[in-house]
Amino acid sequence: MKQLFLGVLLSLNLISYAQKNTKEVLFTIDNTPYYTDEFSRVYNKNLDLVKDESQKDLNQYLELFVGYKLKINKANKLGLQNGENYKNELKTYRTQLSKNYLSDSKVTKELVEEGHNRYLKEVKASHILITVEENASPEDTLVAFNKIKDIRERVAKGEDFGTLAQQFSQDPSAKENKGNLGYFSAFRMIYPFESAAYKTPVGKVSNPVRTRFGYHIIKVDDIRDNRGEVLVAHIMVLNPEKPEDAPTAKIKIDDIYKKLNQGESFDSLAKQFSEDKSSSSKGGELNRFGSGQLSSEEFENVAFGMTSKGQISEPFQSKYGWHIVKLLEKFPLKTLEEMKSELENKVSKDDRSRLITNSLTEKLKLKYPIKLDKKVYANAVKAVTDSVYVNKWDLPKETKLYDGRLFAIKEKSLTGTDFLNFIKTNQKSASKIKPVSKWVDNVYAKFVDDQLNTYYNNNLENEFPDFANVMEEYRDGLLLFDLMDKEIWEKSKTDTVGLSAFYEARKNNYMWKNRYDVVVFSSTKMDYIKKAHKLAKAAVSDDKIKEQLNPKDKVEVMSNAGVFEEGNNALPKNVKLEEGISEIIQDGEHYFVVKVNKVLPSGPKTLEECKGKAINDYQQYLEQNWVGDLKKEFIVKVNQDVFEKVKQQLKK
């Protein structure tokens, strides 16, 4: 709920608005000023999103904006900005937002395009791994490299790759799968491995590839096109809550499948019997999807396994229930433009991000030139001993020698002691580079890179006004959410007396249509529906009617029982709904008989029956009255002369 709330609040939040007008105080709340530039920027940013024309009116929009700022003032007055959850969420959001600025756009663009090109194909490959630590000594690294090189030479001479994988690969799964990884596409493997796999021809073996796990050789067995997306419809019978009812669900899906094989309409059967309420009214049609987008692998495999338009699957079971799927359409993989946002996100979380970070760091070195104090650095180097290799090194007790400025990034100074603390923190991952002075040189380069990126990150608000604006809006949005939850949403759910009184005063807003407790018999054959009609008239039970009319290998009559509102798809059109047995009704290719057990006339729903809607309406009622109360609590002064100038500028 919070993500949706903030998403609406911050939509288009990365589109900056260059305010050309002079910044003036538009209004104050308890003497806190709010300026014209913010009002104009927010108004212009949200103009295309507003559907209610009244909210485009500047006088109305000022009322909304003042109300918004009143709520923020109330939140601050209650101290919500000091909450730990609030602070943590704000920090998390800033981290996410900053990723858009902490990258090299050119390198990112190239990696996104490469990722999309690779997405077009899926590679089937096997590998052999010889493990070696990422920070291993040159000697250990050479040993691992020679091992993998020797294995590759044996493959080149004709030995079986799978057999060698079982014998030598240090990937634990190789003993069972002979190194076979199956099919994969972009972003499924670590980047160096993926690159080698996509660059190796089918039937060939790659040169040794180094990853953080060690050295690999990769044999590419096949390359196929990516499966793209599919559009399907389905009929679903939910798994029952009680295990003992499972056979009933299976019988029902099998009966439906028999009806389909008898030529009955998939669309019509989905509307009558599918228990997926989100799709049944549309003939079972789902939104189009690609691999990995559904939470059921079984469903996806069946859907992608079908080849011809209109093909219908046999019944199969997922963790949600039983399904029958009909293929409506297949779609090729999305275009680069369609996948751009998704790919950018994947690149930022992948090993590829190192390439982007390295590129940005090189630019920061030019932006913030560093002058090293060699004397302070020399003293720091002398303080580090070989004990770093066993994670036992500590700073000298007296740090005066290292407290001088090592280098500066603009106004921020870093001392030799800062550097030594960095060494202490990072000695756990100390490589075996020797002598220790060379290891310190290596760590110093990382320290500089780390400090450059940290400084740049911490000053994004100063570097980019649009970043500062978005952070301010998100900060306010978080506070507003917490305030609404405390003052409105939680109250509407817990104030049972107030909710009850609100409901009683508006009871006629929550009405049932006419409802019917019915059993609907259906068939595509008139002679069978006549028999069902006769048996129903004779008060034969529903199960007995089906048992008598349906031979073991065919389903001639289906029944659907329940309480349905007037207009529900389960009720045949034009049927006269009154207690008793209806006449035979034809709707399309189906014939129906409806047994109406009880008619429930229209009338008000109880509070329990409409609680969700009533709570939502009560929330809106509370909020409408709340802003008026806030105007009494805080002193609001609007500078009308300034507002008139703003209106003229915005209307241009």
BELHU-V257344 format. One record per backbone hydrogen bond with DSSP energy under -1.0 kcal/mol. CO is the residue of the C=O (numbers start at 1). NH is the residue of the N-H. E is the energy in kcal/mol with one decimal. If there is no record, write none. Layout:
co->CO nh->NH e->E
co->CO nh->NH e->E
This chain:
co->1 nh->5 e->-2.5
co->2 nh->6 e->-2.7
co->3 nh->7 e->-2.3
co->4 nh->8 e->-2.2
co->5 nh->9 e->-1.8
co->6 nh->10 e->-2.3
co->10 nh->13 e->-1.6
co->12 nh->15 e->-1.8
co->24 nh->36 e->-2.7
co->26 nh->639 e->-2.9
co->27 nh->34 e->-2.3
co->28 nh->637 e->-2.3
co->29 nh->32 e->-1.7
co->32 nh->29 e->-1.9
co->34 nh->26 e->-2.7
co->34 nh->27 e->-1.5
co->35 nh->39 e->-1.6
co->36 nh->40 e->-2.8
co->37 nh->41 e->-2.2
co->38 nh->42 e->-2.6
co->39 nh->43 e->-2.3
co->40 nh->44 e->-2.5
co->41 nh->45 e->-2.3
co->42 nh->46 e->-1.9
co->46 nh->50 e->-1.3
co->52 nh->55 e->-1.6
co->53 nh->56 e->-1.5
co->57 nh->61 e->-2.8
co->58 nh->62 e->-2.3
co->59 nh->63 e->-1.6
co->60 nh->64 e->-2.0
co->61 nh->65 e->-2.7
co->62 nh->66 e->-2.9
co->63 nh->67 e->-2.4
co->64 nh->68 e->-2.3
co->65 nh->69 e->-2.3
co->66 nh->70 e->-2.4
co->67 nh->71 e->-1.9
co->68 nh->72 e->-1.7
co->69 nh->73 e->-2.3
co->70 nh->74 e->-2.2
co->71 nh->75 e->-2.4
co->72 nh->76 e->-2.3
co->73 nh->77 e->-2.3
co->74 nh->78 e->-1.9
co->75 nh->80 e->-2.3
co->79 nh->82 e->-1.7
co->80 nh->83 e->-1.4
co->83 nh->87 e->-2.2
co->84 nh->88 e->-2.6
co->85 nh->89 e->-2.5
co->86 nh->90 e->-2.3
co->87 nh->91 e->-2.3
co->88 nh->92 e->-2.5
co->89 nh->93 e->-2.5
co->90 nh->94 e->-2.4
co->91 nh->95 e->-2.1
co->92 nh->96 e->-2.0
co->93 nh->97 e->-3.1
co->94 nh->98 e->-2.7
co->97 nh->100 e->-1.6
co->98 nh->101 e->-1.9
co->98 nh->102 e->-1.8
co->104 nh->108 e->-2.7
co->105 nh->109 e->-2.4
co->106 nh->110 e->-2.0
co->107 nh->111 e->-2.3
co->108 nh->112 e->-2.5
co->109 nh->113 e->-2.3
co->110 nh->114 e->-2.2
co->111 nh->115 e->-2.6
co->112 nh->116 e->-2.2
co->113 nh->117 e->-2.3
co->114 nh->118 e->-2.1
co->115 nh->119 e->-1.9
co->116 nh->120 e->-1.0
co->118 nh->121 e->-1.8
co->120 nh->226 e->-2.4
co->122 nh->224 e->-2.7
co->123 nh->184 e->-2.2
co->124 nh->221 e->-2.6
co->124 nh->222 e->-1.7
co->125 nh->181 e->-2.8
co->126 nh->219 e->-2.8
co->128 nh->217 e->-1.6
co->129 nh->170 e->-3.3
co->130 nh->215 e->-2.7
co->133 nh->136 e->-1.6
co->137 nh->141 e->-2.5
co->138 nh->142 e->-2.2
co->139 nh->143 e->-1.8
co->140 nh->144 e->-2.1
co->141 nh->145 e->-2.3
co->142 nh->146 e->-2.5
co->143 nh->147 e->-1.8
co->144 nh->148 e->-2.2
co->145 nh->149 e->-2.3
co->146 nh->150 e->-2.3
co->147 nh->151 e->-2.0
co->148 nh->152 e->-2.1
co->149 nh->153 e->-2.0
co->150 nh->154 e->-1.6
co->151 nh->155 e->-2.0
co->152 nh->156 e->-2.5
co->153 nh->157 e->-1.3
co->154 nh->159 e->-2.1
co->155 nh->158 e->-1.9
co->160 nh->164 e->-2.1
co->161 nh->165 e->-2.2
co->162 nh->166 e->-2.1
co->163 nh->167 e->-1.7
co->164 nh->168 e->-3.0
co->165 nh->169 e->-1.5
co->171 nh->174 e->-2.3
co->173 nh->176 e->-1.3
co->173 nh->177 e->-2.5
co->174 nh->178 e->-1.9
co->177 nh->180 e->-2.1
co->179 nh->127 e->-1.7
co->182 nh->125 e->-1.5
co->184 nh->123 e->-3.2
co->185 nh->188 e->-1.5
co->190 nh->194 e->-2.6
co->191 nh->195 e->-2.9
co->192 nh->196 e->-2.0
co->193 nh->197 e->-2.3
co->194 nh->198 e->-2.5
co->195 nh->199 e->-1.5
co->201 nh->204 e->-2.0
co->204 nh->220 e->-1.9
co->209 nh->216 e->-2.3
co->213 nh->132 e->-1.2
co->214 nh->211 e->-2.9
co->215 nh->130 e->-2.8
co->216 nh->209 e->-2.7
co->217 nh->128 e->-2.0
co->218 nh->206 e->-2.8
co->219 nh->126 e->-2.5
co->220 nh->203 e->-3.8
co->222 nh->124 e->-3.2
co->224 nh->122 e->-3.1
co->229 nh->331 e->-3.7
co->230 nh->289 e->-2.1
co->231 nh->328 e->-2.6
co->231 nh->329 e->-2.0
co->232 nh->286 e->-2.7
co->233 nh->326 e->-3.1
co->235 nh->324 e->-1.6
co->236 nh->275 e->-3.4
co->237 nh->322 e->-2.9
co->242 nh->245 e->-2.1
co->243 nh->246 e->-1.8
co->245 nh->249 e->-1.1
co->246 nh->250 e->-1.8
co->247 nh->251 e->-2.5
co->248 nh->252 e->-2.1
co->249 nh->253 e->-2.3
co->250 nh->254 e->-2.2
co->251 nh->255 e->-2.3
co->252 nh->256 e->-2.1
co->253 nh->257 e->-2.2
co->254 nh->258 e->-2.2
co->255 nh->259 e->-1.9
co->256 nh->260 e->-2.1
co->257 nh->261 e->-2.2
co->258 nh->262 e->-1.2
co->259 nh->264 e->-2.1
co->260 nh->263 e->-1.8
co->265 nh->269 e->-2.3
co->266 nh->270 e->-2.5
co->267 nh->271 e->-1.9
co->268 nh->272 e->-1.8
co->269 nh->273 e->-2.9
co->270 nh->274 e->-1.6
co->275 nh->277 e->-1.1
co->276 nh->279 e->-1.5
co->276 nh->280 e->-2.2
co->279 nh->282 e->-1.4
co->279 nh->284 e->-2.6
co->280 nh->283 e->-1.6
co->284 nh->234 e->-2.0
co->289 nh->230 e->-2.5
co->290 nh->293 e->-1.9
co->296 nh->300 e->-1.9
co->297 nh->301 e->-2.6
co->298 nh->302 e->-1.9
co->299 nh->303 e->-2.5
co->300 nh->304 e->-3.1
co->301 nh->305 e->-1.4
co->308 nh->311 e->-2.2
co->311 nh->327 e->-2.4
co->316 nh->323 e->-2.9
co->320 nh->239 e->-2.4
co->321 nh->318 e->-3.0
co->322 nh->237 e->-2.4
co->323 nh->316 e->-2.0
co->324 nh->235 e->-2.2
co->325 nh->313 e->-3.0
co->326 nh->233 e->-2.3
co->327 nh->310 e->-3.4
co->329 nh->231 e->-3.2
co->331 nh->229 e->-2.5
co->335 nh->339 e->-1.8
co->339 nh->343 e->-3.0
co->340 nh->344 e->-2.5
co->341 nh->345 e->-1.8
co->342 nh->346 e->-2.0
co->343 nh->347 e->-2.7
co->344 nh->348 e->-1.9
co->347 nh->350 e->-1.1
co->350 nh->353 e->-2.0
co->351 nh->354 e->-1.7
co->352 nh->355 e->-1.3
co->352 nh->356 e->-1.2
co->353 nh->357 e->-2.9
co->354 nh->358 e->-2.8
co->355 nh->359 e->-1.8
co->356 nh->360 e->-2.4
co->357 nh->361 e->-2.8
co->358 nh->362 e->-1.9
co->359 nh->363 e->-1.4
co->360 nh->364 e->-2.3
co->361 nh->365 e->-1.9
co->363 nh->367 e->-2.1
co->364 nh->368 e->-3.1
co->373 nh->377 e->-2.2
co->374 nh->378 e->-2.6
co->375 nh->379 e->-2.0
co->376 nh->380 e->-2.0
co->377 nh->381 e->-2.5
co->378 nh->382 e->-1.9
co->381 nh->384 e->-1.3
co->385 nh->388 e->-1.8
co->386 nh->389 e->-1.7
co->387 nh->390 e->-1.0
co->387 nh->392 e->-2.5
co->388 nh->391 e->-1.4
co->399 nh->402 e->-1.7
co->402 nh->416 e->-1.0
co->402 nh->417 e->-1.7
co->404 nh->416 e->-1.7
co->406 nh->373 e->-2.6
co->407 nh->414 e->-2.8
co->409 nh->412 e->-2.3
co->412 nh->409 e->-2.9
co->414 nh->406 e->-2.9
co->414 nh->407 e->-1.6
co->415 nh->419 e->-1.7
co->416 nh->420 e->-2.2
co->417 nh->421 e->-2.2
co->418 nh->422 e->-1.7
co->419 nh->423 e->-2.1
co->420 nh->424 e->-2.3
co->421 nh->425 e->-2.1
co->422 nh->426 e->-1.8
co->426 nh->429 e->-1.1
co->427 nh->430 e->-1.9
co->435 nh->438 e->-1.1
co->435 nh->439 e->-1.4
co->436 nh->440 e->-2.4
co->437 nh->441 e->-2.0
co->438 nh->442 e->-2.0
co->439 nh->443 e->-2.2
co->440 nh->444 e->-2.6
co->441 nh->445 e->-1.7
co->442 nh->446 e->-1.3
co->443 nh->447 e->-2.4
co->444 nh->448 e->-2.6
co->445 nh->449 e->-2.1
co->446 nh->450 e->-2.6
co->447 nh->451 e->-2.5
co->448 nh->452 e->-2.5
co->449 nh->453 e->-2.2
co->450 nh->454 e->-2.3
co->451 nh->455 e->-2.6
co->452 nh->456 e->-2.3
co->453 nh->457 e->-2.5
co->454 nh->458 e->-2.7
co->455 nh->459 e->-1.0
co->457 nh->460 e->-1.5
co->459 nh->463 e->-2.0
co->460 nh->464 e->-3.0
co->464 nh->468 e->-1.9
co->465 nh->469 e->-2.4
co->466 nh->470 e->-2.3
co->467 nh->471 e->-2.4
co->468 nh->472 e->-2.0
co->469 nh->473 e->-2.2
co->470 nh->474 e->-2.7
co->471 nh->475 e->-2.6
co->472 nh->476 e->-2.3
co->473 nh->477 e->-2.6
co->474 nh->478 e->-2.7
co->475 nh->479 e->-1.8
co->476 nh->480 e->-2.7
co->477 nh->481 e->-2.5
co->478 nh->482 e->-2.4
co->479 nh->483 e->-2.5
co->480 nh->484 e->-3.0
co->481 nh->485 e->-2.6
co->482 nh->486 e->-1.9
co->483 nh->487 e->-3.3
co->484 nh->488 e->-2.5
co->484 nh->489 e->-2.5
co->485 nh->490 e->-2.2
co->488 nh->492 e->-2.6
co->489 nh->493 e->-1.1
co->490 nh->494 e->-1.9
co->491 nh->495 e->-2.8
co->494 nh->496 e->-2.0
co->495 nh->499 e->-2.6
co->496 nh->500 e->-2.3
co->497 nh->501 e->-2.2
co->498 nh->502 e->-2.3
co->499 nh->503 e->-2.5
co->500 nh->504 e->-2.5
co->501 nh->505 e->-1.8
co->503 nh->506 e->-1.1
co->506 nh->509 e->-2.4
co->507 nh->510 e->-1.8
co->510 nh->605 e->-3.2
co->514 nh->566 e->-2.6
co->515 nh->600 e->-3.3
co->516 nh->564 e->-2.3
co->517 nh->597 e->-2.8
co->517 nh->598 e->-1.3
co->518 nh->562 e->-2.2
co->519 nh->595 e->-3.0
co->520 nh->560 e->-1.6
co->521 nh->593 e->-2.0
co->522 nh->558 e->-2.3
co->523 nh->591 e->-3.4
co->525 nh->529 e->-2.0
co->526 nh->530 e->-2.1
co->527 nh->531 e->-1.5
co->528 nh->532 e->-2.3
co->529 nh->533 e->-2.3
co->530 nh->534 e->-2.3
co->531 nh->535 e->-2.5
co->532 nh->536 e->-2.5
co->533 nh->537 e->-2.1
co->534 nh->538 e->-1.3
co->535 nh->540 e->-2.4
co->536 nh->539 e->-1.6
co->541 nh->545 e->-2.2
co->542 nh->546 e->-1.9
co->543 nh->547 e->-2.4
co->544 nh->548 e->-2.5
co->545 nh->549 e->-1.9
co->546 nh->550 e->-1.9
co->551 nh->554 e->-1.3
co->558 nh->522 e->-2.4
co->560 nh->520 e->-2.7
co->562 nh->518 e->-2.7
co->564 nh->516 e->-2.3
co->565 nh->568 e->-2.1
co->568 nh->571 e->-1.8
co->572 nh->575 e->-1.0
co->576 nh->578 e->-1.2
co->580 nh->596 e->-3.0
co->585 nh->592 e->-3.2
co->587 nh->590 e->-1.6
co->590 nh->587 e->-2.6
co->591 nh->523 e->-1.9
co->592 nh->585 e->-2.7
co->593 nh->521 e->-3.1
co->594 nh->582 e->-2.7
co->595 nh->519 e->-1.8
co->596 nh->580 e->-2.3
co->598 nh->517 e->-2.7
co->600 nh->515 e->-3.1
co->603 nh->512 e->-3.4
co->606 nh->610 e->-1.4
co->610 nh->614 e->-2.7
co->611 nh->615 e->-2.9
co->612 nh->616 e->-1.9
co->613 nh->617 e->-2.4
co->614 nh->618 e->-2.5
co->615 nh->619 e->-2.3
co->616 nh->620 e->-1.7
co->617 nh->621 e->-2.1
co->618 nh->622 e->-2.5
co->619 nh->623 e->-2.3
co->620 nh->624 e->-2.2
co->621 nh->625 e->-1.5
co->622 nh->626 e->-1.4
co->623 nh->627 e->-1.4
co->625 nh->629 e->-1.3
co->626 nh->630 e->-2.1
co->627 nh->631 e->-1.9
co->629 nh->633 e->-1.2
co->630 nh->634 e->-2.3
co->635 nh->30 e->-3.0
co->637 nh->28 e->-2.3
co->638 nh->640 e->-1.2
co->639 nh->643 e->-2.2
co->640 nh->644 e->-2.3
co->641 nh->645 e->-1.6
co->642 nh->646 e->-2.2
co->643 nh->647 e->-2.4
co->644 nh->648 e->-1.9
co->645 nh->649 e->-2.2
co->646 nh->650 e->-2.6
co->647 nh->651 e->-1.4
